């Protein structure tokens, strides 16, 4: 197995000349580790002594201890280093000028999960905008896209569905690393900050996380394994419904269901073409928290057998459509608020296009939906060629 060298370790091996004598900040969380599981803040302080002046934390907190959306974390002092930790998921999600005052350069070392709705990439975009306003440089230390970089899935986000779970017109499974996304945001979407990306070595677009030789550390509490990240591009849609996405179990997003579901009937209603590359195994489970806490839920565990054939988003849309029509009196949409949006339907924000919900409700075949996206997906794939660092 090839051992991928992350942007963090590439930087430690050969620090950028632009970092010399500069005050550094680090946007990070528990997954910001080297191949030996040593955290980035320790490694950077060892390599560039005394230059690290501040830390910044995305959603879920500096230790990824906060479970769900809109559960905020406060500014704090890091007990291990004594450095200030500024929360970017608390009183503000946009760095303020005083937050950036202690630093000259912001290093970003976050593990993205390859899905449009993951808020870390929008925290990055807000940091890039704030850096431009304040004359600061941003250096992104690249990491693998855990679901691979050779496949994209889904519709592009529409402007009227823009939110903290989607700022730019990218598909649900976007196919880029966080460094490539930073370049895309900076160039195609016009942020225009002083940006540098420290590339990985040894990563190939077809790799999934288990092929990188790197250790998986959960970037957020409900993505405990690389398999949970693989199913997430589709399974995240349950956040917009009363169907449990498995929060409160040991296998979030792999497990899903609700008390009112008959999994065998649901399988009968599902287009078999959507099951390519996976098996839906009927299960019962009891979440210990979140939706249906301590209630018996009937549903499935997704077992991905052929990752290159498995299409998470179309499968989850097909399941959603079947539930919507089988259980009209029991299936329900989550109501606002969701990720600081207080009026718009959370499902529309997650799907990124309210017409997708409308067409699912009107029983448009999911395969027809997928076909309708191909032109815009093709244009997206053409656009991102210019930002791809790994071919």
N, C-alpha and C positions, 0 to 999 in steps of 0.2 A: 504493500500500500504506500502510495506517495504521501509524504508528510508536507502538507501545505504550510508555507510561511505566511503568517498574517502580516498586515500592515504594521501592527505594533512591533512585532519582532524584527521586521525589516528596518523600522526606524531605530530600534535599539542597536542593531548591528551597524547601521550607518546613519547617524543623526543628520538631519538636514542642516545645511550651513545657515539657513534662514532662522534657525532656532537659537543661534549663538547669542548669549547674553540677553535673551528675551524672557519676559515674564509669561509663564505658561498657565493656561487653564485646561481642565480635562473634563469633557462630557462623557460620563461612563456609568456603569452599573455592575452588578456582580458577574456578568458574563464577559466583562472586559479583562480577560486573563490571557497569559501566554500559554504555550503548549505544556508547561509544567504546573499550570493552575495558579501561578503567582499573579496577583492583581496588577493592572497597568500602572496604578498610581505609585506602587512600590518600585516597579521596574524603571519607570521614567525618573523617579527621584534618585535612584541609584546611578542611572546613566547621565542625568543632567542635574547634578546636585544643586539644591537650593532654588531651582528655577520654577518649580511647580508652586503656584500661589493660590489656586482656587479650584474647587471641584463643582461639577454641575450634574444634576440628576434628572432623568426623564420620568415619565409615568411609572407608577408602582414604587417609586422611592429609591434612594441610594442603595439599599440592600434588597430591592425588589420585594419588599415585605407587604405592600398594599395590594389587596386582592383584586378589586374590581374598578370599573370606570367611575370617575368623579369621586374617588377616595383620595384625598390630597395628602401630600407630604410637606412638611415644613422645612425651612432652612435649618441647618444644624451645623455642628462641628464634627468633623470626622475624628472619632476617638483614636484611630491608629496613627494619624499624621498631624492632627491639630489644625488641619486646613479647613476653611469655611466650605460648606456644601450649600450651594444655591439650588433650591428646588424649582424646576421648570414644569411642575405639575402641582401647583399650590395656589398662592394668591395670583400668580401669573403663569401663563404658558409661553410668554414671549420675554426673553431676557431684557431686563431694564438696563439703562445706562450705568447705574451704580453697580449692578452685578458684573459688568464687564470692565469696570474701572481698574481692578487689580491686575489685569492681564494685558499682554500685547498680542498673543496668539492663542487661539482656542484649538486644542487637540480634541478630536472626536473619535472615540473608540466604542462603538455600539454594535451589538449583534442584531441586525435586521432579520426578518423572517420571510421576506419575499412576497408579502401581501400588502395590497394598497391601503388597507384600513389600519395598519399597525402605526401607532402614533409616534414612534421614535423617529421616523423619517420626516415628520412634520415639525417635531422639535428641532431636528437638524436644520430644516428650512428656515424656521424662525431665528435660529442662532446665526445662520448665514446672513439673513436680512439685517439683524441687529449689528453684526460685525461690519457689514458694509457701512451702516450709518455711523458707526463709531471708529472707523478706520482701523479695524482689527483684521488679522489674517485668520483663516480657518484651514486647518490641516486634518483631513479625514484619514484615519488609519483603517484601511479596507479589511473587510472580513467576508467569508463565503456567504453567498445566498444559499441557505440550507436546503432549499427545494430545487436547486439547480438554476442555471442561467440560460438554458436552451429552449424552454417552453414558456409561453404566455397563455393566459386564459382570461376570458371575460370581456365585458363591455368596458369602454372608457368612461371615466367619470364625467358627468355633465355639470356645467358651471352652477346650475341652481341646486345641486346637491353638494356643493363644496362645504367642508367642515373640517374639524380637527381629525377626522378619520378619512379625509380625502381632500387635498388642496389642489391637485393637478390632474389633467386628463390622462391618466394611466390606467391600465387594466387591473383587474383584481389580483392576478398573479403576474407580476411586472417583469420578471426575468433579469433583473439587474442586481449588482451588489450595492451596498450602501455608498461606496465611493463613486460608482457609476451614476447612481441616483443624484448624488451631490453635483456632479458635472451636468447632468440633465437639468436639474433645477437652476443651476447657475447660468447655463447657456440658453437652452431652448425655452425656459420659462422665466428668464430675465432677472434673476436675482443680482448677478453681476458683482459678487464680492471677490476679495482676494482669496482664492481657493487653491489648495494643493492637495492631491491625493497620493498617499503612500500605498503603492500597489502591493498585492500579495505576490508570492512566488509559488508556482506549482499548481495553481488552481485552474481547472478547466471547466468550461460552461456546463458540461454534461454531469459534473459531479454533484451528488447529493452529500449531505453532511457526513454520513457514515463513511464516505470514501476519502475524506480529507486527512484522516489521521489525527484530527484535533479533538480535544475533549468538549463535550456538550455541557454547558452550564445554562440553566434556564434563564432566558433574558427577561421573562416575566413569570409570575407564579403559576399560570395555567398553561404554560408550554414547557412541561418538564422534560420532554424528550424530543429528539429530532423527528420522531414519527408524529408527534402532536403538531409540529410545525408543518409537516407534509400535508396533513389533512386540513389545516387551518384556512387556506384560501376559500374553501367552500363552507366549512363548518362554522366559521365566524358568523354566518348569516343568522344562526339561531339566537344570537344576542338581540336581534330585533323582534323576537317572538316569545311566547310563553313555553316553548320547548327547551328543556334543559340541554345546554351544550356540554354537560358533564362537569361544570364547576361544582366543587364539593365532592368530587370523586378523585381517585388516584390516576384517572386517565381522561382528563378534560379534552374535549373536541374529538377524541377517538370514540368516546361514549356519548350518546345523545338519546333523548326520548322524553316521554311525558306519561302521566298516569292513564290518559285517554287513548293511547295508541295501541293498535293491534299490529305488531310488526309483520305478521304473516300476511295479513290483508294488504298492508302497505307494500310489501314486496310484489304482490300480484298486480298492483296498480302502476308499478314503476317500469319504465322503458328499459328492457334488459341491456340495450346498447350503452346505457349510462354506467353500467357496472363493470366496464372494461378495466382490468388491472386491479380489481379489488373484490373482496367478499364482505357482504353485510351479514354479520352473525347476530341473530336475535338474542337479546339479553334483558334482564331486569336488574335495576340498580337503585340504590337509595342515596341521593346526595346528602351530605352532612350539613350543607349550607347552600345559600343562593336559592334558585328556583326549586320548588318542590322539595324543600329540605325535609328529610326524614319521611318522605313519601315514596312508595314504590313506583318507579318509572319503568315503562316498557319501551324498548327501542332497539338500538343496535350498537355493536362495536364495529368500526371500520377496520378491516385488515387489508392493508395494501400489499398485494402479491407481485405486481409488475408496475413499479413506479413510473416507468416510461410510457405506459398506456393509461394510467390512472389520471382522470380529470376531476379534481376535487370540486370545482365550482359548478359545472353542469350537473354532477351527481347530486350535490346538496340542493340545487334549484329544483331538480326533479322530485326529490323527497319533500321539499317545501310545497311544491304544487300538489302532490298527492295528499299531503296532510290538509292543505287548505280546502280541498274538495271533499275529502272523506269525513272531516270533522268540523263542519261549518259553525257549529254551536260551541265548540270547545277550543279549537285553535284560535289564538288571538295574537295581535301585534303588541309589542311593547310600546307604551306611550312615552312621550317626552317627560323629563329631560334625558338626554343621552349625549355624553361628551360635550357638555356645555351648550347644547342646542335645545332650546326650550319650546319650540313651536313645531318644527318639522318632524315627520315620522322617522323614528330611528331606522326602520327597515330601508327607507329610501336613501338615507345617508350611507348605510352599509353597502347597499347595492350600487349606489352612485348614479342611479338613473331611475326616476320614479316610473318610467314607462316599462322597465323590467318587471316591477311589481304588478303593474296593470296587466301586462301580457301574461304573466304567470296566473293571475286571478281569472283571466278570460280564457284560460286553457290553451294558449298557444304552446305547441310542442316545444320542449326545451331544445331539441335538435334544430328546430327552425330558428329559435332565438340565437343559438350558437352560430348558425349560418349567417344570420343578419349582422353579426359583429365582425365578420372576416375582413371586410374592406377597411374598417377603421383600425382593426388590429394590424393589418398589413401596413398601413400608413405609420402606425406606431413603431412597428418593427424596423421600418425603413429609417425613421427618425433616430432611433436609439443606436444605430450602427456607428454614428459619429462619437458616441460616448463610451463605447465598449472598450475596456482595457484588456480583455482576455479573449482570444479567438481560438 
